[in-house]
Amino acid sequence: MKKNMKEITSIEEFEEVYQKEGVHIFTFSADWCADCRFIETFIPALIQKYSKYHFYYLDRDRLMPICQRLMIMGIPSFVAIKDGKEIGRFVSKLRKTEDQIDQFLESLQSH
């Protein structure tokens, strides 16, 4: 999944992207997460479908302060930010399907 998204590696970098114009999708994951590996098969197609969004990968273990701030309890999880404001989130500890992620990304288009 990292190869399809820009990886955020610091709190400073996260803060900088968070404030930028546009829609940014922050994807919280970890190398050891089986559910995160499951979505790797279809994430590239969704990134291509929603190419107007900017997708970012955040390693949950390396960036725990951000996860705590955004109340990310399970992974993979997605938080959408537009122009410095949260416009949506798909956060749960359950495995996510391609359809569920697609519906989440589709729902952001009304913002």
C-alpha positions in Angstrom: 0.0 0.0 0.0 2.9 2.3 0.7 4.0 2.2 -2.9 0.7 3.6 -4.1 0.6 6.6 -1.6 2.9 9.2 -0.3 4.1 8.2 3.1 3.9 10.6 6.0 6.8 10.0 8.4 6.6 12.8 10.9 4.1 14.9 12.9 5.4 18.0 11.2 4.8 16.6 7.7 1.3 15.5 8.8 0.5 19.0 10.0 1.8 20.6 6.8 -0.4 18.3 4.6 -3.4 18.6 6.9 -3.5 22.4 6.2 -3.1 22.2 2.4 -5.9 22.9 0.0 -7.6 19.9 -1.6 -8.9 16.6 -0.3 -6.4 14.5 1.5 -7.1 10.9 2.4 -5.0 9.7 5.4 -4.7 6.0 5.5 -3.6 4.5 8.8 -2.0 1.1 8.6 0.9 -1.1 9.8 3.1 -3.7 8.2 1.9 -6.4 10.6 -1.8 -5.8 10.0 -3.5 -8.7 8.1 -6.6 -6.6 7.3 -4.3 -3.9 5.8 -2.6 -6.5 3.6 -6.1 -7.6 2.5 -7.0 -4.2 1.0 -3.7 -3.9 -0.8 -5.2 -5.9 -3.7 -7.8 -3.3 -4.6 -6.5 0.0 -3.2 -4.5 0.9 -6.4 -7.7 0.8 -8.4 -9.6 3.0 -5.9 -6.7 5.5 -5.9 -6.9 5.7 -9.7 -10.7 6.0 -9.6 -10.4 8.9 -7.1 -7.4 10.5 -8.6 -8.5 14.0 -7.6 -7.9 13.1 -4.0 -4.4 13.0 -2.4 -3.7 9.7 -0.7 -1.2 9.4 2.2 0.0 6.4 4.2 0.7 6.7 7.9 2.3 3.9 9.9 0.2 3.6 13.1 3.1 2.4 15.2 5.4 5.2 14.2 2.9 8.0 14.5 0.9 7.0 17.6 0.4 10.6 18.7 -1.5 11.4 15.5 -3.6 8.3 16.0 -4.4 9.3 19.5 -5.3 12.8 18.5 -7.6 11.6 15.7 -8.9 8.7 17.9 -7.8 6.0 15.4 -8.3 2.8 17.4 -8.4 0.2 14.6 -6.6 -0.2 11.3 -6.8 0.1 8.4 -8.6 3.4 8.9 -9.2 6.4 6.6 -9.6 10.1 7.5 -10.5 12.7 4.9 -9.4 16.3 5.3 -10.4 19.2 3.0 -8.7 22.5 3.3 -7.7 21.9 7.0 -11.1 20.4 8.1 -12.2 16.8 8.6 -14.9 16.0 6.1 -15.2 12.2 6.7 -13.8 9.1 8.3 -14.0 5.4 7.9 -12.6 4.2 11.2 -13.3 0.8 12.7 -11.5 -2.3 13.9 -13.3 -4.5 11.3 -12.0 -5.6 8.0 -13.0 -3.3 5.2 -14.2 -4.4 1.8 -13.6 -2.7 -1.6 -17.2 -1.7 -1.8 -17.2 -0.1 1.7 -14.0 1.9 0.9 -15.4 2.9 -2.5 -18.7 4.1 -0.9 -16.7 6.1 1.7 -14.6 7.8 -1.0 -17.7 8.4 -3.1 -19.5 10.1 -0.2 -16.7 12.7 0.0 -17.5 14.1 -3.5 -20.4 16.1 -2.0 -18.0 18.2 0.0 
